[in-house]
Amino acid sequence: MKEAATTLDETSESRAWTWARWGMRLLVGLGLAALAIYLLSRQVHWGRAIQYLTLAQPLWVLVGLGVIMVNNVAKALRWRLLFPPGQQPPKGYAFGALMSGQLLNFVLPLRSGDLTRAYFTGRHRGSSTAAAVGTIGAEKVIDLTIMGLLYALVLPSIILPAWLGSPERSAFIGALIGLVMWVAVLIALPIGQRMLARLAMSRPVLSKPSRALSGLLDGLQALRHVRLLPWLLAYSVLIWAAGILVNTALLKAVGLPPTLLSSALVVLVIQSGISVPLAPGQIGVFEALAVLALSLTGQSAEQALAFGILLHIVVLSFPIVVGVPWLLRESRRL
């Protein structure tokens, strides 16, 4: 009886600690959101910003919604390509999992949505959850490479140190960093899998974690398949081009100059700023990042805030409309 009582106490204590951590994260996130909104209120006239928002041109908003749909579909199709042969989820399932993951990434801290979509996909048709996590890691490798190249191309148009002042030099540095990342993946994967196989054979007690790590590496294997690289590149270019075009359409909607520089800069600043989500829904933080990006190109703070709010709504539209019912349906199946 004492052992059972002790186990029950430990379980209760563990749950209490888990809820306490979630509570702390929520408080930190709410504080961050409040700070972002406060800082915005000091430099932006909210009444004018809302007026710009209400006057947004519906046609360009619809264009933005259409382009974000293309962006999301391309992400789902690229994600499927990254799975090991025989473990690819159906296209509809991959799209729903991706939308629910994006939704949870906005709501929960520390990219929890990525782990959630890996978990659901890993349970689907006997796939490996570890391999699903690996595919998400492969996504990040690809996107970080493209982001580095975009930074190298965009930043010379803003104020930079003299040694990084030429577009040719910065583009070369960005391309070199991306090349090093790809070569590291190509070399490290087979070496890592051989080491894990030997470890599992020599130390049976480590066989289970070794298999899990091997599954993670399986999710990165697509980066080594030459026949897949053209498709991965095509989908990745479409994803990032659509992200830039969404901004272009919404800049036009609120009456801001729809320049390629502004659109690309917004993508880079927001993607960098929300990579570790803390504030619930990124409320306030998302808009502050949009204002920061557009301020670097000399745009009106009120129009920039209207653009940030509109972009936030458009970005969240499909994760809410598709992700919520998908998540509810799949949760009932567990």
Secondary structure, DSSP 8 states (H G I E B T S, - for coil): -HHHHHHHHHHHHHHHHHHHHHHHHHHHHHHHHHHHHHHHHHH--HHHHHHHHHT--HHHHHHHHHHHHHHHHHHHHHHHHTS-TT----HHHHHHHHHHHHHHHHHSSTTHHHHHHHHHHHHGGG--HHHHHHHHHHHHHHHHHHHHHHHHHHGGGS---GGG-SHHHHHHHHHHHHHHHHHHHHHHHHHHHHHHHHHHHH-GGGHHHHHHHHHHHHHHGGGG-TTTHHHHHHHHHHHHHHHHHHHHHHHHHTT----HHHHHHHHHHHHHHTSS--SGGGTTHHHHHHHHHHHTTT--HHHHHHHHHHHHHHHHHHIIIIIHHHHHHHHHH-
